[in-house]
Amino acid sequence: MDFHFSPEEEKFREEIRNFLDTSLTDELVEEVERGTEIGIGPLTWELMQRMGERGWLAPAFPKEYGGLGATRWQQFLLSDEMTYRRAYPLHLCGVGIVGPTLLQYGTDEQKQEYLTRIARGEIEFALGYTEPEAGSDLANLQVKAERKGDFYIINGQKVFNTGCHFSQYVWLAVRTDPNVSKHKGISLMIADMKTPGITVRPLWVMDNDRTNEVFYDDVKVPVKNLIGEENRGFYYILTALAHERSFPTGDLRRTFEEFVEYVKEEGLGDDPLVRQSVAQLATELQALQLLAYRVTWLVEKHTSPNWEAPMVKVYLTEFMWRFSNAATEIMGPYGQLRKGSKWVPLVGRIERLYRHAARRNISAGSSEIQRNTIATVGLKLPR
Ligand SMILES: Cc1cc2nc3c(=O)[nH]c(=O)nc-3n(C[C@H](O)[C@H](O)[C@H](O)COP(=O)(O)OP(=O)(O)OC[C@H]3O[C@@H](n4cnc5c(N)ncnc54)[C@H](O)[C@@H]3O)c2cc1C
């Protein structure tokens, strides 16, 4: 077992650090940290395009589609470094979810049309899965797509479709056959957000992020935008979900390091209970890092991390919860102050993390659903 990165990987990491040293500004980080409240802001698009020029936005894409044909480890290092520097937007669905799935199931025309533009930082995708009656039970989705000539006509409502207020496209799950068992009548397609008939309404989340309700009223989507075969969409979504559940941890590590510094500076570590609590968090953070490494290692070996990625998702989001809870207790009332308050420590990051953790347990699949997958797929327990 060797936990070191190779000399080439360390060199790559150094290049990323140098690039970020000269590219990041406080304004950019502030913009990224506003999350989906604004989505991808102008400074972030600019950074993405500069990265795209180097093939760094989607390094694992093949060179012909604007990537570097890089290893998963290089991609991991990139997202780890960027999240550590708080410069990685939470929502890069094109790079992380749509791109890899299109590489597997897309037509040549779709790959040409979308992959290069994703890799250059020109376009972004929202995920259009969830509906009022289809969240955990995604196969129950009802938004209807009826084929008429060269188009599908889409009608119905989605909810919690986060990127729809700033993305150019939506990666849309629809029902194309209502007469077969529910998993079998679903298709996946790409819709241009500018298509007439799409209405986006904001839904605000407790951590200040924005998500959306999206209404489709006779929306025309060209048949050429269908992914793979009609009615096999549910299986492509499973692939896309596996990609969605690989999460970088650099930002958490950075916040934890800053928190430990704060504990030292404020003399809070004189209390043995505080030391116990901080040591426990440090141990869990290390375990999280190793779980994330394992998922990257599996993907690099072309093994789908079907139940190992859910382990990272559930551990990561519940660690956010335990960390922000413990830190709030240790910091006392100061830990509850929001960014902008006169006496706020650590720029209010602990307080924001506390609110953010509550929703991260739900978005991208709730903790209960992740545990169901670990139990049934990983441990072969009954459904
Ligand atoms: C901030 C935010 C952003 C989101 N962004 C997107 C997005 O961009 N695109 C998108 O398509 N969706 C998005 N979602 C939707 C998200 O994936 C769903 O909210 C999530 O899957 C849960 O579905 P639900 O809200 O319908 O809850 P439900 O499925 O109704 O679940 C309610 C509760 O019951 C539990 N539960 C349900 N079924 C089971 C079961 N079988 N076993 C045990 N417990 C169960 C759940 O864990 C949960 O606690 C987002 C959600 C949030 C909150």
The ligand as an SDF file (V2000), in Angstrom:
LIG
                    3D

 53 58  0  0  0  0  0  0  0  0999 V2000
  -30.8980   22.0820   -1.9080 C   0  0  0  0  0  0  0  0  0  0  0  0
  -31.2970   20.9690   -2.8050 C   0  0  0  0  0  0  0  0  0  0  0  0
  -30.8020   20.9150   -4.0830 C   0  0  0  0  0  0  0  0  0  0  0  0
  -31.2200   19.9170   -4.9600 C   0  0  0  0  0  0  0  0  0  0  0  0
  -30.7660   19.9250   -6.2550 N   0  0  0  0  0  0  0  0  0  0  0  0
  -31.3020   19.0520   -7.1440 C   0  0  0  0  0  0  0  0  0  0  0  0
  -31.0040   19.1610   -8.5460 C   0  0  0  0  0  0  0  0  0  0  0  0
  -30.2190   20.0130   -8.9610 O   0  0  0  0  0  0  0  0  0  0  0  0
  -31.6380   18.3360   -9.4090 N   0  0  0  0  0  0  0  0  0  0  0  0
  -32.5300   17.3760   -8.9860 C   0  0  0  0  0  0  0  0  0  0  0  0
  -33.0660   16.6630   -9.8220 O   0  0  0  0  0  0  0  0  0  0  0  0
  -32.8130   17.2210   -7.6580 N   0  0  0  0  0  0  0  0  0  0  0  0
  -32.2300   18.0500   -6.7420 C   0  0  0  0  0  0  0  0  0  0  0  0
  -32.5490   17.9490   -5.4030 N   0  0  0  0  0  0  0  0  0  0  0  0
  -33.5180   16.9360   -4.9830 C   0  0  0  0  0  0  0  0  0  0  0  0
  -32.9570   15.8550   -4.0680 C   0  0  0  0  0  0  0  0  0  0  0  0
  -32.2210   14.9060   -4.7950 O   0  0  0  0  0  0  0  0  0  0  0  0
  -34.1720   15.2610   -3.3460 C   0  0  0  0  0  0  0  0  0  0  0  0
  -34.6710   16.2580   -2.4820 O   0  0  0  0  0  0  0  0  0  0  0  0
  -33.7930   14.0460   -2.5450 C   0  0  0  0  0  0  0  0  0  0  0  0
  -33.4560   12.9770   -3.3860 O   0  0  0  0  0  0  0  0  0  0  0  0
  -34.9440   13.6160   -1.5920 C   0  0  0  0  0  0  0  0  0  0  0  0
  -36.1600   13.5690   -2.2710 O   0  0  0  0  0  0  0  0  0  0  0  0
  -37.4620   14.2870   -1.6660 P   0  0  0  0  0  0  0  0  0  0  0  0
  -37.0800   15.7020   -1.3350 O   0  0  0  0  0  0  0  0  0  0  0  0
  -38.5870   14.0640   -2.6080 O   0  0  0  0  0  0  0  0  0  0  0  0
  -37.7380   13.5460   -0.2960 O   0  0  0  0  0  0  0  0  0  0  0  0
  -38.4820   12.1440   -0.1430 P   0  0  0  0  0  0  0  0  0  0  0  0
  -38.0080   11.1770   -1.1690 O   0  0  0  0  0  0  0  0  0  0  0  0
  -39.9430   12.4020   -0.0530 O   0  0  0  0  0  0  0  0  0  0  0  0
  -37.9400   11.6720    1.2750 O   0  0  0  0  0  0  0  0  0  0  0  0
  -38.4300   12.2050    2.5050 C   0  0  0  0  0  0  0  0  0  0  0  0
  -37.6930   11.5050    3.6440 C   0  0  0  0  0  0  0  0  0  0  0  0
  -37.9910   10.0810    3.6150 O   0  0  0  0  0  0  0  0  0  0  0  0
  -36.7810    9.3300    3.5440 C   0  0  0  0  0  0  0  0  0  0  0  0
  -36.9780    8.1740    2.6640 N   0  0  0  0  0  0  0  0  0  0  0  0
  -37.5700    8.1800    1.4340 C   0  0  0  0  0  0  0  0  0  0  0  0
  -37.5420    6.9380    0.9040 N   0  0  0  0  0  0  0  0  0  0  0  0
  -36.9050    6.1510    1.8050 C   0  0  0  0  0  0  0  0  0  0  0  0
  -36.5620    4.7740    1.8350 C   0  0  0  0  0  0  0  0  0  0  0  0
  -36.8280    3.9570    0.7970 N   0  0  0  0  0  0  0  0  0  0  0  0
  -35.8880    4.2900    2.9270 N   0  0  0  0  0  0  0  0  0  0  0  0
  -35.5850    5.1070    3.9650 C   0  0  0  0  0  0  0  0  0  0  0  0
  -35.9020    6.4210    4.0010 N   0  0  0  0  0  0  0  0  0  0  0  0
  -36.5450    6.9370    2.9450 C   0  0  0  0  0  0  0  0  0  0  0  0
  -35.7500   10.2860    2.9560 C   0  0  0  0  0  0  0  0  0  0  0  0
  -34.4440    9.9170    3.3390 O   0  0  0  0  0  0  0  0  0  0  0  0
  -36.1730   11.6170    3.5480 C   0  0  0  0  0  0  0  0  0  0  0  0
  -35.6330   11.7510    4.8440 O   0  0  0  0  0  0  0  0  0  0  0  0
  -32.1130   18.9060   -4.4960 C   0  0  0  0  0  0  0  0  0  0  0  0
  -32.5890   18.9450   -3.1820 C   0  0  0  0  0  0  0  0  0  0  0  0
  -32.1960   19.9600   -2.3240 C   0  0  0  0  0  0  0  0  0  0  0  0
  -32.7390   19.9780   -0.9200 C   0  0  0  0  0  0  0  0  0  0  0  0
  1  2  1  0
  2  3  1  0
  2 52  2  0
  3  4  2  0
  4  5  1  0
  4 50  1  0
  5  6  2  0
  6  7  1  0
  6 13  1  0
  7  8  2  0
  7  9  1  0
  9 10  1  0
 10 11  2  0
 10 12  1  0
 12 13  2  0
 13 14  1  0
 14 15  1  0
 14 50  1  0
 15 16  1  0
 16 17  1  0
 16 18  1  0
 18 19  1  0
 18 20  1  0
 20 21  1  0
 20 22  1  0
 22 23  1  0
 23 24  1  0
 24 25  2  0
 24 26  1  0
 24 27  1  0
 27 28  1  0
 28 29  2  0
 28 30  1  0
 28 31  1  0
 31 32  1  0
 32 33  1  0
 33 34  1  0
 33 48  1  0
 34 35  1  0
 35 36  1  0
 35 46  1  0
 36 37  1  0
 36 45  1  0
 37 38  2  0
 38 39  1  0
 39 40  1  0
 39 45  2  0
 40 41  1  0
 40 42  2  0
 42 43  1  0
 43 44  2  0
 44 45  1  0
 46 47  1  0
 46 48  1  0
 48 49  1  0
 50 51  2  0
 51 52  1  0
 52 53  1  0
M  END
$$$$
